[in-house]
Amino acid sequence: MYQGQSIQVSKLDGGIAELVFDSKTDSVNKFDARTVNELREAVTAIQNDSSIKGLVVSSGKDVFIVGADITEFGKSFQQPEEEIVKWSVEANKVFSAVEDLPFPTVTAINGIALGGGFEMALSTDYRVISAKAQVGLPETKLGIFPGFGGTVRLPRLIGADNAIEWIAGGTQQKADAALKVHAVDAVVAPEKLKDAALRILSLAQSGAYDWKKRRAQKTGPLQLPMVESMMVFETAKGFVGGKAGKHFPAPVAAISAIQKAAGKKRDDALLIEAQAFAKIAKTQAADSLIGLFLNDQLIKKKGKQYAKIARPVKQAAVLGAGIMGGGIAYQSASKGTPIIMKDIADKALDLGMSEANKLLSAQVKRGKLTAEKAGKTLSEIRPTLNYGDFAHVDVVVEAVVENPKVKKAVLAEVENVARPDAVIASNTSSISIDDLASGLKRPENFLGMHFFNPVHKMPLVEVIKGAKTSQEAVATIVGYASAMGKTPIVVNNCPGFLVNRILFPYFGGWSGLIRDGADFVKIDKLAESFGWPMGPAYLQDVVGIDTSHHVGDVLAEGYPDRMGKDFKTALDVMYENKRFGQKNGIGFYKYETDPKGKPKKLAAEDTYQLIASVQPNGTKDFSDEEIIDRLMIPMVIETARCLEEKIVETANEADMGLILGIGFPPHLGGALKYADIVGLKTLVEKCEKYKSLGKLYEPTARMKEMAAKGETYYTK
């Protein structure tokens, strides 16, 4: 009946048409412009055949439809608002044409149906789903919300409160959860999916199921009394708005669109959705979050390239059984790679096993893991005091104390007992990989694998290439990090590597502000309002004042012209007074344990007295703009330097490193994306304003050149 690149339509027995999404050019089905156009043509072909009495929609892939083609969003959303409205309206005409067919329709959902894929399923009268499948509308995670009828059809089908939860949360729903709220009509075993869909169609055709009533429910106004409606929507907007925060307007905008369209019939409601969607598509958050998604896709694509030359990792080992070693062991074992944890003292091994057990117990408590599974995972971590089984290990991660002499000794020791082809990685946060490799016989098998603390929460792993590191070793560690559920970013060796090298100029800007009289609490509050998860003083307390001080010394030695200090800093004062932050209960703030056992931040009155000793001109009130400028500009410049020096290969990876490693505000998309938002011309002008503050605020020649030419780090 119809043959396209993405869609094929054929006739089955009994006047049934089957519309199959099965892309001939991609491994998965997605709603790109071509597929929407083919759907229009396919529906027209079905409309023109009077012999058809029912429609089954299915997929020829392992999944149904993964959603819209996000690579098309960038250019589409650059258009004026009215053009985006027109695009959404035209696409929705196609979905409405499916919904308006003069006979019953059913979708068979196998695998996942997300975003536009699930909206397609919502346009049919019924939905039957495989027990292994999942559905959802994850658009808010991209800074937008459903634009193919999701805010109209879903609330009318499952109720406003359930729809708000699904849409605002952007979470995937398992089959049983979808059935519970009537988003789908049946859950069946995967092999019975098509038969079940045909059975439902037959029941609808016979009149046993009232498909016209079901359709009227979706195309009419939302059935919700006015008083209840006010309560549902206003309560939801307050709760969701508080949770999402001011930088992420999409969830509240989605609720407002549902509310505004509640009393309207389908076509009017869809127009309201399109208008609201166009507005949200033009926000900074949407631009940045879509960009981050594409950055992630680039990193995954690179990971697949590395996978072609990576060695398999069936057995891992970690040296050092502290909190970090225990976290690495937990992460490896929980994701399916058995690991040996070696230390020189029973006490340390007990600490490492206790850390892994604590993390597993927390999973059990939250219902994410059975006690049996947790026990099995723990048994995949084997504590030891000797190198007995290291001859069978594929990868060794060194996580001993951050001291070059100790690390070199341990690395040389393990190289002698490990297999000649074993890859050895150091979890150093700042020590040169080439320096650590200098005493090794096989430096080609050695590199950095820098985890961030806490290991189980932080998604980033920096994979650091030394001068002699082989591509095979890099690929093996990239593969191992990915298998651990982490996002690996490959960087070249330099003091501080990528993330810390960029973070510490930010701390440098902060130190200068404090010296010049700024209030550290005001800075923290402003940074958090800007979008950082915590302000710079609080962050250093969490990292550990001693750790921050040590890494700062390494970077000052590596980049003395801009990271060396010719004045005593507030950090120095805390360090001298052994105020190490959360780890010993007092830093810039003091800490008590809350009822859940987590550190609770409190004001420490004497902090101001201590800081006063490094404020030669007393205190001063700074504008919000100057504080943000003095914090952010050094970070942007250092990121640009890392890109220019090829420490990192692309702007995409640099920005992802900052998002995943230190919580750079996601709505701003990373330091180089932020430079594009501000405009390089404006940024260079600001640098001129602050040039008296030193090299930290001096843009690179390339930045000046780009500013003069009106260039950006990301193509529009």
C-alpha positions, 0 to 999 in steps of 0.5 A: 500500500505504501513504501517509504524509507521510514514507514511501510503500510501493508494489508492484513486479512479482514480489511486491517492495515498495518503501518510499520515504522521501520527506518531503512537508514537508522538502527532505531526509529525516530521522528525526523522531518522525513518520517513526519512527511512519510506518515502524512503520505501513509495516512493519506493512502489509508484514507483513500482505501475504502476497504480498510476497516481497522489499523494496527501501528507497529515497529520493525525495530527492537524499539517502537520510536525513540522520539524526535530527531534532536539533531534537527532541533538546533536549526528549527528552533533558530527560526522565529516563534511563528515558524515554530508554531506553524511547524508544530501545527502542521505535524499535529495535523498528521497525528490528528489525521491518524486519530480521525480515521473512520475505524478503530486504531491500535498501537503495538508498543515494543521496546521504548516509545518516548517523546514523539513516539509515545505521542504517536501511540496516543493518537490511536484509540488503543495501546497494547504494550510489551511487558518489557517496554517503557513509555514516557515524555522526557522532553522537559529534560531537554528544556522543552515539553511535548509538542506533538499533542502530548500535553493535550491527549495524555491528560485527557486519557490519564487525568491531569494530575497523572499527566502533570507528573509524567510530563513535568518529571520527564521520567520513563514509565514501565509497562505496569505503571502505564497500565495502572493509570490507563495510558495503555490498555493491555500488557502482554508478553513480547511474543504475543504483542501483535496478536493482542493488538489484533484482538483489541482491534477485533473487539473494537470492531465488534462493538465490545469496546466503544472506540468512538467514546474513547476517541471522544474523550481524547478530542473533547475538553478535559473533564475536570470541574473548575474548582478542582482544576484550579487546585490541581494546576496551581498546586502543581505549578507551585511544587514543580516550579520550586523543584525545577528552579527559575533556570528551567521554565519548561515543566511549569510552562507545560502545566500552564499549557495543559491548564489553558487548553483544559476547556478546549476541544482538541484542535484549539488545545493543540494550537495552545500547545504549539504556541506555548511550545514555540516560546519554550523552544526559544529559551536559553535552557532549551538551547543549552540542554539540547546542546548537552544532549548532542554533546553526550551523543558525540562522546558516545559516538567516540566511545563506539570508535574506541570500542573497536580497539579496546581490550575486554575487561573481565577482571579489574583491581583497585589499589588502595581501599579507602573511601575512593577505592571502596567507591570504585570497587562498588561501582565496578562490581555493581555494573558487572565487572568483578574487582580485587581490592588490595591494600597493605592493612586490614583496617583499610580493607575493612573501610573499603568494604564498609563503604561498598556495603553502605552504598549497596545497603542504601540501594536495598533500603530504597527498593532499587536492589534486593538483599540477595542481589546486593550480597552477590554484588558485594561478593564480586569485590575481593579484598586482599593484602597481597598480589596473588591473583594480579596475573589474571587482571585486565585493568588495575586502578591505582587509588593510593594517597596523592603523593608522587613518591608513594604512587610511583613505588606502588605503580612499579610494584604492580607492574612487576606482578601484573600481566604484561598487557594489563592496563594500569591507570592512576586515579590521581587528581593532579599529578602529571601522568608523564611523571608517574610513568617515568619509572615504568617499563611499559608506559604505553600501558599506563594512563590516568583514570580520574574519578570524581568524589563521590564515585557512585554519584559523579558521572564523569571520568577523565581519561588522561593520555600520557606522552607514551600511552597507546590508543589501545590502553586509552580505548580499554579504559574508555570501555571500562569507564563506560561499562561502569556507567560513567561518561569518559572524556579523553584529555591530554596530560597537563597540570590539573588535567581538564576539569581541575585546571579550569575550576581553579581559575574560578577559585582564583577569581574568588580568592581575589574577590575575598582579598578585595573585601567581598563577603564569602556568604554573599558570593556563595548565595549569588553563585547558587542563584546563578545556577551552581549547585553550591557556592565556591566557599561551600564547594571547597568545604565539600572537596576538602580545604586540604585537597583544594589547597594541595591541587591549588599548589600543583596548579600554581606551580604549573601555571605561575603566571596566572594561578600563582598567588602573590598574596595570602588567600582565605583558603590559606587561612583555613588550611593553616587553622586546620579547618578542612571543611566537612571532613573535620566539621569546620571550614568556611562553614561548620557542619553538624550531622542531620537526622539522616546522617548527612552533613548540615551546613551552619554559619561559623561566626569566627570565619569573618574574623579569620578572613579579615586577616587577608583583607588589607583594605577591609570589606567592600560591597560588590555588584552582582555583575562584578562578582559573577564576572570575576568568578566566570571570566577566568574559567572561560579563558582557561577552557578556551586555552585547554581547547587551543592547546588540544588538552581536549579535542572539542568544545563539546567535550570541554563543556560536558566535562564541566557539567558532569565534573563540577556541576557547571550550570546546565542551563548555560551549557558549559563555559564555552557555550556561556562565552557564546551566550555572553558574546566573545566581543562583550567578554573581551571588553569585560577582560579589558575592564578587569585587566588590572587583576592580572593574567587570570583575566587576559584573553587568548589571542585566538579569543580576541581574533574570534571576538573581532570576527564575530565567531562562536565556539558552537555553530548556530 
